[in-house]
């Protein structure tokens, strides 16, 4: 069996005001060419098709275009929701996408409820992303420390994996999941709260009866387990600055034969516009100006020295593909960035940190109070 393993498309991604969907759409068209040229028989999409729960019609159209293309090639697809996707939205779209030959799971199904499906003679367990709130009883979280949280979340996922494994009866047994495996490396652009140790599961959690584990969630293409063989496909394009400059993106072609080790062929294509951070001093800015100006992708400039409004304005005016400018003063450099221990935050604090991360602004007391009220109402005991 020849499988195309892909994940983390993030259609609808906007980076510093720039819409990335056209780049991702083009990458999906390249995937369709691979499906045709490489005689792919099954496509696995391991979550985060979309960057957020509500996206543009252009983003949804790009996804539909891909699955219609698979239908024309007569290649089925299996799809699960990631932490960025709207589970309910994917469940609602499931009947429509089934017309293209795609099976879509937005929510978890246990083995006895159809959580293991058959595809070309193989058994495939589908495990969409599960937040700890949906997996662990709120009461256990509120009375336990972060170590209890991790043990409870990890233990619960192990029980789910054991349950799904009871549905295996074929020579080829696969798992597709959107989660974090201990030791996995970030690729840049992930929502770090969902990749901390409290969300990481040990490699030993994977049943040894599995022939292959197709993972999504971390944007760096990488192998994270040898027995069973488990890989992250990586994101299709560079989604953010930082580590993403050096991480591997693309997709994986997986060859599976009963009783044989999977043969993995990484497709590390450079789809989409590249991202690069230029770190320099005020003195070297002019010397490297042409290099920055002619860079074919989106750039970020980090200048050592105090901020200068006039310089910032000049940079954005003369460099149309510059998306971000930072000034690092010696005082800031000595002090260093704040390190947030997300594992010891309560949910209101975690929400405040999330707002700070995505908006670069502090959440107002009124917003936090409203969040606390909704949270407490959602977790109030029922009688």
Buried (B, 14 or more C-beta within 10 A) or exposed (E): BBBBBBBBBBBBBBBEEEBBBEBBBBBBBBBBEBBEEBEBBBBBBBBBBBBBEEBBEEBBEBBEEBBBBBBEBEBBBBBBBBBBBBBEBBBEBBEEBEEBBBBBBBBBBEBEEEBBBEBBEBBBBBBBBBEBEEBBEBEBBEEBEBEEBBEBBBEBBBEBBEBBBBBBEBEBBBBBBBBBBBEBEBBBBBEBBBBBBBBBBEBEBBBEEBBBBBBBBBBBBBBBBEEBBBBBBBBBBBBBBBBBBEBBBBBBBBBBEEEEBBEBEBBEBEBBBBBBBBEBEEEEBEEEBEEBEEBEBBBBBBBBBEEBEEBBEEBBEEBEEBBBBBBBEEEEEEEEEEEBEBBEBEBBEBBBBBBBEEEEEEBEEEEBEEBBEEBEEEBEEEE
